[in-house]
Amino acid sequence: MNFDPFFIWLESTALSQWVVGSPSLFAFPGILTLHAIGMGFAVGICLALDLRILGVAPGVQIAEMRRYVPIVWSAFWLNAFSGLLLLIGYPTKALTNPVFYLKLLLIAAGLVLFKRIGRRVFDPSLPAVETAPSPLRRLAVASIVCWVGAITAGRFLAYTYTRLTAIP
């Protein structure tokens, strides 16, 4: 199936043209900055929780990390919004690159793992987890792999595309 007409249409919209062509710092540079900040908060907090489960910083109670869950979700939605704007700017570049789909898959898996881990460590009806059992430790390792993989795939997007735009 040829998606070029869709890509050409989307790349011709005012929003796409503004994202990629405006000299404003609020366009591509600002959107990319917001994307990086959101990623830093979301992934950073997830990794901090994973590392705590794996035994790093034993003086920090895992249950106390619950206060950062809203920040993870706020940062995720910031990334979803900024990522959508970046996608609108360069739809052909992203949607024709298998690495983009790998990145989305790894983000989805990371979020599923974050929710699974959170249900176990933040549920007040369950005993507090300070020494994580092996299944929880495996989830934390898988989460780290997903987040590091998502960041790596995201960076590779800048170098692995075969088509930048559909507009000749």
N, C-alpha and C positions, 0 to 999 in steps of 0.2 A: 504494500500500500504506500502510495506517495503522499507524504505529508507536506511537501513543499508549498502548495497553495496556502495551507494553514500557517506555516512558518512565515511566508511572505506577508500574509495579512497581518499577523501579530507583530512582525518587525516593522510594519508600516504604521502602526498605531502611534498616536501622539505620546502615550506613556512610554512605549519602547524607545522611541526616538529621544525622549527626554532622558531616560535612564542612561543610554549609551552616548548621547551626543551633547548633553548640556555641560557647560563649563562650571556649573554650580557645584559646590562641595556637597550639596544635599542630594545630588544625583548619584552616579555610580560610586564615587569615593565615599560618600556618606552612608550609602546603603551597605556597601561592603564593610565599612567600619562597624555599623550596627550589627551586621551578621557575625563579625568576629567577636564583638563584645558579648552578644547573646550566647555564642558558642562557648566562650570562656566561662561564663557563669554556669550554664547548663552542664557542660561536660566537666568543668572543674568541681562542681558540687557532687555530681555523680561519682567522679573518680575519688573524691575525698571520702565519700561513704564506702565505696568499694575497698579502698585501702584500709579504712578503719575496721571493716569486717575481716580483712586479712591480717589484722594485728598491729597496724601502724597507729601510733598515738593512743596507746591503751588508756591513758588518763582521760580521754574524751568519751563520755557516755554516748553510745550509739543513739539512744532514744532522744538525746538532746539535739541531734542533727535534723530532727523532724521539722524544726523551725525554718529550715532552708528549702523544704519541698515547694512552697509557693514561688520561691525565686527560680527554681528549676523550671517550673511550668511557665512562669512569665518569660523567662529567657527562651524557652522553646517556642512560644508564640511569637516573640520578637524575631527569632530565626525563621520561623515559617513565613512571616510577613515579608521580611527582608529577602529571604530566599525566593519567594514568589516574584518580587520585583526584579531580582537578578535574572530569574527565568524568563520573565517578560522581556527583559533587555536582550537576552541572547538565547532564544528558544531553540534555534537550530543547533547551536553549540552544545547545549545540555541534552536535549531530547534525542540526539543522534549518537550520544556517547554512552556506551554500556557502563562506564565508571560512575556516571550520574545515578543510574539505577542501583548500583552496588551501594553507593553512599546512602540513598534513601532506605534501602533494605537494612543497612547497618544501624541507621538512626532508629528505624522502627523496632529492631531487635533490642537496641539499647534502652529504648523507652519501655518496652515490655519487661525487660529485666529489672529496670528501675522500679516499676510498679510491683513486680513480684517480690523483690527484695524489700520494698517499703511495706508491703502487706505483712511481711514476717517481722521486721524489726521495729515497726512503728505502731503495731496493734497493741493497744493497752490491755487487752484481754489475754494476751500471750505473755509468758515470762520474758523478762528483759534479756536481751542477747548481748552479752559482753564478750563471751568466748564463742565465736561462731562455729556451728556444726559444719561438717564437711559439705553437705549439699548447699548451704548458704555461701560457703567459701567458693564453691564451683560457680555459683551464679555471679559472684563478685568478679571472678577471673573472666568469665564470659562477657560480663559487662565492660570490663576494661578493654578487652579485645575489640568489642563492637565500637566503643567510643574512639579508640585509637585508630581503628580501621576507617571509621567515618571521617575523621579529621584528615587522614592520609588520602582517602579517596577524594575528598573535597579539594585538597591541594593539587592532586593529580589532574583535576578537571581543567586547570589552567594550561596543561601541557599535553593532554591526550586527545584533544578533539581533532576531528578530521574536517569538520566544516564549521566555520564561524557563523556565517549567515546564509540564508537562502536567497536573499536579494542579490542579484548579480552585480 
